[in-house]
Amino acid sequence: MNEFIEKNRRLLKFYCVAARIIGWVLLITASTWTVSTLSGYSSFSIPFVMPITIFIHILIGLVVLGVAQFIRYLFETEYKPGWILRHGEKILYLYAALRVIRIAFLFFVDAKRMGDSIYYSPWGFLVLNGLPVVASALILVGLAQILRRVMPIIEESKTLV
């Protein structure tokens, strides 16, 4: 692993900077959405979806910042994991749960709005929207489990070097 890190140090630094920029942009845009929603300038009509969408964008920003911290943790020997990386498992679990809650809420809102329309198919909604969200939630839970198991191994390998 150390050989890979030394060989790709410049690329890892680039990825770290790019992830930090993207993470902060996501957090800033989520905060501007929050301000526009609270000030009444938002035209979003579904009451529950906008706050959960904003919170999901905040979590995505935190996940991307956690990736940046993880990359920096890999290639810097003296770097200690930050708050986001230490709690990355919980952030990933929360993100997965909120995605599933959001798609379930949208399913019921869509069913109520479309009613008995011939153009509405609940199975079509579940296949086109529900399955990808459930699959990504399972992937996020898997990544959280991997992160939980990998962090102590990396910490131990740094103390041995």
URQUI-V417209 format. One line per field, one symbol per residue. ss: DSSP state (H for helix, E for strand, L for the rest). phi: phi as a letter, one per 40 degrees, with the letter a starting at -180 (. if undefined). burial: b if it has 24 or more other ideal C-beta (glycine too) atoms within 12 Angstrom, else e. A space follows every 50 residues. Layout:
BEGIN
ss: ???
phi: ???
burial: ???
END
This chain:
BEGIN
ss: LHHHHHHLHHHHHHHHHHHHHHHHHHHHHHHHHHHHHHHLLLLLLLHHHH HHHHHHHHHHHHHHHHHHHHHHHHHLLLLLLLHHHHLHHHHHHHHHHHHH HHHHHHHHHHHHHHLLLLLLLHHHHHHHHHHHHHHHHHHHHHHHHHHHHH HHHHHHHHHHL
phi: .ccccccbdccccccccccccccccccccccccccccccgccbccccccc ccccccccccdccccccccccccccbccccccdcccbccccccccccccc ccccccccccccccfcccccbcccccccbccccccccccccccccccccc dcccccccccc
burial: eeeeeeeeeeebeeebeebbebbeebbeebeebeeeeeeeeeeeeeeebb ebbbbbbbbbbbbbbbbbbbbbbbbeeeeebeebbeebbebbbbbbbbbb bbbbbbbeebeeeeeeeeeeeeeebeeebbeebeebbeebbebbeebeee beebeeeeeee
END
